[in-house]
């Protein structure tokens, strides 16, 4: 049975698995069974705008790395929270690489993400739920955890902390936690736990938003989606929205939930979604979103569902976080040590789900890090039209910071 150490609340689901390899210095073991009492969270000061800009840069970089011919869905915020848990255990070059890739120092990241969570809209018709947890192998020779690391995860991220045997019962419990904190949309995170795994840092996120203006029955009509792999019959939802978006290579619109918005961007004719995403960076994306035009726009959005599963280890390594995944170079001594060897990250599991229909949108993400022993408004005479009957990019953003909670592409139905 797991032993609950600290109980808190947080965001998207990211799993971190640590592995040990080689030799590591022995440290004083933390008595997990005794429990761990959280101090009152520190008073934080964070520049939400500056943090959102850095987070947007990371979101677009992540999307560029994963975008291809097939539809894709990521939760950059989920990945960011999971990596933030991890960065608090990193030191030396490992820490420096993570800070450079994430665009913030550890202190800035902690302050931003803690404050960002407090400012997310809490509307009756838009339920966003974030949760964090740490799962630690309960064998003393496999993992000695640093108390300061645990305290930081509690203070800034309201993380739940569990000591567990890392057997089949733990797989069931982690999957149960994942299902609970993604509102049943993601039922399973793990199939099994590798023998070398000593910790999981998990972040879970779920979103259930009702449209401010739901689609009426007569607005849903048969249509054809001209996908990358051919034409497909679909149900198209037609409406006139009030926010028009335009960039160098795309047009789009926003459709609102309470406190949040669905963003659709349609690349110009002849440009693939992957080429469009490749042309973006965080600044260009935010420019499109921040310079929206309040003007009627005729739209058509297909009903769609999707789910994706990734191991982001190689992607994050390509973005510059290399030592974290190297059994010899990784420095996670701020998290703890193992008598079995040096701690490093073996996998970054990321799973996502989305369902867009007449009533609104349900979406979820889980990210797991596995550690082993080793503007002015122009007047338009004719309303623009954005008909999403070919591959497009979409996001769910909070309307305050315009940070993508989810970011994806639809290339085929």
ZAKE-338134 format. One line per field, with one value per residue (C-alpha): residue number from 1; x, y, z. Coordinates in pm, whole numbers. Layout:
N
i = c(NUM, ...)
east = c(X, ...)
north = c(Y, ...)
up = c(Z, ...)
***
This chain:
413
i = c(1, 2, 3, 4, 5, 6, 7, 8, 9, 10, 11, 12, 13, 14, 15, 16, 17, 18, 19, 20, 21, 22, 23, 24, 25, 26, 27, 28, 29, 30, 31, 32, 33, 34, 35, 36, 37, 38, 39, 40, 41, 42, 43, 44, 45, 46, 47, 48, 49, 50, 51, 52, 53, 54, 55, 56, 57, 58, 59, 60, 61, 62, 63, 64, 65, 66, 67, 68, 69, 70, 71, 72, 73, 74, 75, 76, 77, 78, 79, 80, 81, 82, 83, 84, 85, 86, 87, 88, 89, 90, 91, 92, 93, 94, 95, 96, 97, 98, 99, 100, 101, 102, 103, 104, 105, 106, 107, 108, 109, 110, 111, 112, 113, 114, 115, 116, 117, 118, 119, 120, 121, 122, 123, 124, 125, 126, 127, 128, 129, 130, 131, 132, 133, 134, 135, 136, 137, 138, 139, 140, 141, 142, 143, 144, 145, 146, 147, 148, 149, 150, 151, 152, 153, 154, 155, 156, 157, 158, 159, 160, 161, 162, 163, 164, 165, 166, 167, 168, 169, 170, 171, 172, 173, 174, 175, 176, 177, 178, 179, 180, 181, 182, 183, 184, 185, 186, 187, 188, 189, 190, 191, 192, 193, 194, 195, 196, 197, 198, 199, 200, 201, 202, 203, 204, 205, 206, 207, 208, 209, 210, 211, 212, 213, 214, 215, 216, 217, 218, 219, 220, 221, 222, 223, 224, 225, 226, 227, 228, 229, 230, 231, 232, 233, 234, 235, 236, 237, 238, 239, 240, 241, 242, 243, 244, 245, 246, 247, 248, 249, 250, 251, 252, 253, 254, 255, 256, 257, 258, 259, 260, 261, 262, 263, 264, 265, 266, 267, 268, 269, 270, 271, 272, 273, 274, 275, 276, 277, 278, 279, 280, 281, 282, 283, 284, 285, 286, 287, 288, 289, 290, 291, 292, 293, 294, 295, 296, 297, 298, 299, 300, 301, 302, 303, 304, 305, 306, 307, 308, 309, 310, 311, 312, 313, 314, 315, 316, 317, 318, 319, 320, 321, 322, 323, 324, 325, 326, 327, 328, 329, 330, 331, 332, 333, 334, 335, 336, 337, 338, 339, 340, 341, 342, 343, 344, 345, 346, 347, 348, 349, 350, 351, 352, 353, 354, 355, 356, 357, 358, 359, 360, 361, 362, 363, 364, 365, 366, 367, 368, 369, 370, 371, 372, 373, 374, 375, 376, 377, 378, 379, 380, 381, 382, 383, 384, 385, 386, 387, 388, 389, 390, 391, 392, 393, 394, 395, 396, 397, 398, 399, 400, 401, 402, 403, 404, 405, 406, 407, 408, 409, 410, 411, 412, 413)
east = c(0, 115, 182, 44, 300, 172, -161, -205, -361, -224, -236, -156, -33, 335, 529, 898, 1092, 1438, 1691, 2024, 2344, 2705, 2803, 2650, 2746, 2531, 2320, 2103, 1776, 1453, 1212, 915, 695, 707, 520, 620, 441, 418, 519, 299, 378, 616, 484, 565, 623, 611, 594, 307, 355, 728, 667, 391, 621, 890, 630, 491, 840, 873, 524, 597, 941, 778, 510, 764, 952, 642, 444, 432, 188, -32, -260, -91, -203, 24, -30, 269, 147, 139, 489, 607, 471, 625, 963, 931, 903, 1214, 1417, 1398, 1607, 1863, 2206, 2510, 2499, 2173, 2005, 2164, 2038, 1685, 1676, 1803, 1545, 1256, 1357, 1346, 1565, 1444, 1333, 1148, 981, 864, 727, 558, 387, 271, 127, -12, -223, -375, -481, -644, -1016, -1248, -1577, -1890, -1901, -1526, -1370, -990, -822, -446, -273, 84, 217, 547, 572, 885, 1015, 999, 1323, 1590, 1882, 1710, 1633, 1731, 1517, 1627, 1374, 1421, 1318, 996, 923, 970, 732, 475, 518, 508, 315, 87, 223, 88, 371, 345, 586, 512, 662, 676, 508, 184, -19, 166, 92, -276, -258, -75, -323, -610, -464, -428, -787, -921, -729, -806, -1179, -1167, -1039, -697, -742, -388, -44, 169, 160, 438, 718, 1074, 1292, 1536, 1267, 1286, 1057, 774, 695, 342, 138, -226, -456, -820, -1043, -1420, -1548, -1895, -1915, -2045, -2263, -2329, -2399, -2768, -2895, -2938, -2576, -2436, -2431, -2268, -1939, -1613, -1271, -993, -722, -360, -455, -773, -1128, -1342, -1709, -1757, -1997, -1919, -2034, -2112, -2127, -2038, -1772, -1660, -1278, -1080, -711, -458, -87, 170, 66, -270, -614, -824, -1073, -1142, -1453, -1506, -1574, -1607, -1257, -1095, -1095, -1061, -819, -818, -550, -587, -260, -273, -354, -63, 107, 108, 40, 394, 542, 319, 418, 784, 742, 627, 803, 657, 666, 491, 222, 155, 146, -132, -330, -270, -350, -690, -962, -1306, -1509, -1761, -1604, -1794, -1656, -1694, -1534, -1545, -1652, -1349, -1188, -825, -570, -192, 87, 454, 787, 929, 1279, 1436, 1242, 1359, 1713, 1699, 1581, 1894, 1817, 2073, 2244, 1914, 1884, 2248, 2312, 2664, 2618, 2278, 2292, 1970, 2141, 1901, 1626, 1815, 2061, 2055, 2296, 2224, 2378, 2340, 1988, 1880, 1554, 1465, 1127, 897, 558, 296, -63, -342, -713, -963, -1329, -1472, -1848, -2161, -2170, -1803, -1469, -1329, -953, -692, -319, -83, 295, 524, 896, 1049, 1372, 1590, 1900, 2092, -509, -709, -1015, -1047, -1394, -1465, -1744, -1758, -1702, -1395, -1449, -1241, -1368, -1172, -1228, -856, -563, -546, -379, -578, -524, -709, -582, -670, -794, -581, -232, -305, -85, -165, -298, -338, -193, -257, -314, -589, -456, -722, -1052)
north = c(0, 355, 583, 931, 1184, 1523, 1613, 1911, 2011, 2105, 2086, 1872, 1518, 1470, 1164, 1166, 847, 845, 575, 506, 400, 400, 500, 776, 911, 796, 1055, 1054, 883, 1074, 902, 906, 698, 974, 1209, 1552, 1862, 2148, 2494, 2779, 2856, 3144, 3479, 3502, 3788, 3699, 3889, 3699, 3867, 3793, 3436, 3388, 3508, 3258, 2981, 3063, 3032, 2688, 2586, 2673, 2506, 2190, 2202, 2257, 1946, 1721, 1864, 1648, 1501, 1342, 1525, 1606, 1737, 1862, 2037, 2271, 2380, 2020, 1956, 2282, 2194, 1848, 1988, 2250, 1974, 1819, 2139, 2175, 1859, 1961, 2114, 2219, 2187, 1991, 2286, 2536, 2345, 2323, 2694, 2788, 2569, 2684, 3050, 3113, 3055, 2800, 3078, 3260, 2939, 2852, 3200, 3221, 2881, 2918, 3262, 3162, 2890, 3139, 3367, 3108, 3175, 2972, 2995, 2788, 2673, 2622, 2376, 2355, 2115, 2082, 1838, 1732, 1427, 1260, 881, 756, 401, 304, 101, 301, 170, 279, 640, 891, 1201, 1552, 1712, 2056, 1914, 1775, 2100, 2304, 2079, 2124, 2499, 2598, 2317, 2172, 1829, 1512, 1285, 908, 638, 315, -33, 22, -307, -385, -223, 105, 90, 58, 348, 583, 501, 558, 897, 984, 889, 1085, 1403, 1394, 1349, 998, 1113, 944, 612, 474, 628, 319, -43, -145, 5, -76, -236, 56, 324, 499, 803, 947, 1317, 1339, 1635, 1606, 1856, 1845, 2103, 2097, 2414, 2501, 2743, 3088, 3051, 2682, 2568, 2524, 2214, 2394, 2518, 2163, 2037, 1765, 1865, 1738, 1773, 1786, 1617, 1538, 1178, 1247, 1372, 1264, 1323, 1518, 1733, 2104, 2353, 2694, 3025, 3391, 3474, 3816, 3790, 3762, 3666, 3729, 3659, 3654, 3309, 3233, 3360, 3244, 3318, 3282, 3115, 3172, 2960, 3135, 3267, 3064, 3056, 2810, 2948, 2823, 2919, 2819, 2834, 3007, 2796, 2574, 2587, 2277, 2301, 2178, 2454, 2709, 2593, 2596, 2965, 3053, 3140, 3253, 3622, 3567, 3354, 3608, 3886, 3703, 3652, 3997, 4185, 4030, 4225, 4259, 4208, 3948, 3644, 3361, 3028, 2656, 2417, 2037, 1822, 1613, 1402, 1304, 1151, 1129, 959, 1059, 1002, 1355, 1260, 1293, 1610, 1778, 1659, 1813, 2139, 2149, 1948, 1674, 1592, 1515, 1195, 1091, 837, 966, 1342, 1403, 1593, 1544, 1548, 1821, 1560, 1284, 1001, 626, 360, 187, 467, 817, 952, 1047, 1070, 776, 882, 1183, 1030, 1269, 1169, 1394, 1378, 1624, 1624, 1929, 1930, 2150, 2204, 2276, 2104, 1841, 1796, 1634, 1579, 1379, 1411, 1175, 1205, 869, 861, 554, 460, 558, 4736, 4963, 4792, 4819, 4844, 4556, 4574, 4196, 3967, 3744, 3369, 3101, 2761, 2482, 2221, 2152, 2102, 2365, 2453, 2501, 2596, 2636, 2949, 3136, 3481, 3660, 3544, 3386, 3091, 2767, 2510, 2279, 2315, 2083, 2025, 1851, 1710, 1442, 1350)
up = c(0, -66, 227, 179, 293, 185, 33, -199, -530, -876, -1254, -1566, -1558, -1626, -1519, -1436, -1400, -1252, -1310, -1152, -1317, -1200, -848, -641, -299, -12, 166, 475, 397, 447, 683, 449, 679, 940, 714, 589, 709, 458, 566, 455, 90, 40, -72, -440, -676, -1042, -1369, -1531, -1867, -1884, -1770, -2026, -2305, -2203, -2166, -2513, -2661, -2503, -2620, -2983, -2971, -2836, -3104, -3382, -3271, -3272, -3563, -3876, -4128, -3861, -3620, -3291, -2952, -2673, -2344, -2311, -1967, -1844, -1968, -1814, -1470, -1480, -1579, -1307, -1048, -1198, -1221, -844, -813, -1075, -1019, -1224, -1601, -1584, -1415, -1654, -1960, -1822, -1737, -2085, -2261, -2042, -2070, -1694, -1393, -1140, -907, -1186, -1298, -946, -891, -1231, -1227, -867, -937, -1279, -1120, -878, -1164, -1388, -1435, -1215, -1401, -1348, -1711, -1758, -1517, -1525, -1284, -1228, -995, -918, -741, -655, -632, -454, -427, -60, -54, 126, -81, -405, -317, -47, -100, -7, 233, 72, -265, -118, 63, -255, -451, -175, -129, -494, -662, -393, -484, -329, -216, -197, -82, -269, -335, -714, -791, -976, -697, -756, -1129, -1041, -796, -1034, -1309, -1067, -968, -1336, -1417, -1121, -1203, -1577, -1515, -1660, -1999, -1959, -1780, -1789, -1766, -1703, -1817, -1579, -1372, -1483, -1217, -1230, -1179, -843, -877, -1083, -1099, -1231, -1346, -1459, -1628, -1730, -1897, -1945, -2110, -2234, -2526, -2430, -2739, -2810, -3163, -3246, -3424, -3756, -3739, -3757, -4114, -4318, -4473, -4617, -4460, -4720, -4516, -4585, -4662, -4855, -4816, -4521, -4444, -4121, -3923, -3959, -3695, -3849, -3664, -3676, -3418, -3299, -3287, -3610, -3616, -3890, -3920, -4196, -4316, -4153, -4064, -3774, -3500, -3129, -2989, -2618, -2315, -1977, -1908, -2184, -2563, -2848, -3105, -3465, -3720, -4086, -4285, -4621, -4925, -5027, -4686, -4466, -4093, -4022, -4238, -4069, -3720, -3830, -3921, -3569, -3250, -2921, -3013, -3349, -3191, -2918, -3178, -3363, -3043, -2894, -3216, -3270, -3448, -3292, -3606, -3728, -3889, -4054, -3934, -3971, -3724, -3762, -3468, -3378, -3111, -3074, -2843, -2854, -2661, -2665, -2499, -2505, -2389, -2735, -2812, -2492, -2556, -2905, -2748, -2531, -2217, -2282, -1954, -1778, -1985, -1958, -1682, -1626, -1671, -1508, -1180, -986, -649, -536, -559, -386, -434, -481, -365, -695, -904, -1043, -1094, -1445, -1639, -1860, -2003, -2021, -2089, -2227, -2306, -2429, -2517, -2670, -2774, -2954, -3015, -3023, -2646, -2580, -2528, -2295, -2288, -2067, -2047, -1832, -1826, -1641, -1584, -1505, -1308, -1294, -1105, -1385, -3131, -3376, -3528, -3909, -4060, -4296, -4553, -4597, -4298, -4342, -4360, -4186, -4293, -4127, -4396, -4441, -4199, -3926, -3595, -3275, -2911, -2585, -2409, -2093, -2192, -1933, -2030, -2372, -2279, -2467, -2221, -2521, -2870, -3161, -3528, -3722, -4048, -4101, -3940)
***
